[in-house]
Amino acid sequence: MSDVNSPMAPATLSAPVVLEARNVIKTYGHVTALAGVDFELRAGEILAVVGDNGAGKSTLIKALTGALHPTSGEILLDGIPVHFKGPLDARHAGIETVYQDLAMAPALDIASNLFLGRELRAPGILGSVFRRLDKKRMRQEAQRAMSDLKFRLPSIDNAVEALSGGQRQGVAVARAALFARKLVIMDEPTAALGVRETGQVLELIRSIRERGLAVVLISHNMPNVFDIADRIHIMRLGRRAAVVTPKTHSMNDVVAIMTGAATA
């Protein structure tokens, strides 16, 4: 098995690094959550992040998206050091995150959820003074976003609470794709979904990559990881244990590195 510096596919290797972490450390008193993690996400790739519970996956993602501040280390976006004060800063920089709870308003329709917190105002005095929403434009943009991603829904006017789990996940992913300019981070996007709905979400992720966005996929589902990821970033005990590819390593190899039964 290869090490962290294993050769990558030529296309992946030549792509520029979009998001990078260098020797990131995060401590909570005497507890070390991240022990000097390095991380590289390249343009147009799907990078899976895997590891046992407590390996540091969630802490790393929170550090990358401004949800927490590293104790030390450096995070770079397009090669430029960044210091996100919070997730909103990361969003403004073009990074969108889809969390497990989806952060949706179930009683609102799909278009309203896509633009939740970023509603479009009506033109002129109606929007600037009376703050009226441009519902027609939001509906059109929502329909276009879902069509671009080739994700079918019964109606764009449906309330989110009337959708299946996979459809809700699809709306959350579409919202991220609509506003992301650099990359999308997804935390367990297929958790608790059936086989058919999982397949739909994986196709959505591929559609996002086809639009030129990089994707970070945090997942415990190894078949999904091996189905869709270009590279796999393996976390163990707060460190990066290895970066491998589905072409060079098997699922058993990855699990062995995750658990410490094998070294990369």
PyMOL commands that set and color helices and strands:
alter all, ss='L'
color gray80, all
select helices_A, chain A and resi 10-14+57-64+87-92+110-114+125-128+135-148+160-162+165-179+195-210+222-228+251-259
alter helices_A, ss='H'
color red, helices_A
select strands_A, chain A and resi 17-28+31-42+46-50+72-77+80-81+95-98+183-187+214-218+231-236+239-244
alter strands_A, ss='S'
color yellow, strands_A
deselect
rebuild
show_as cartoon
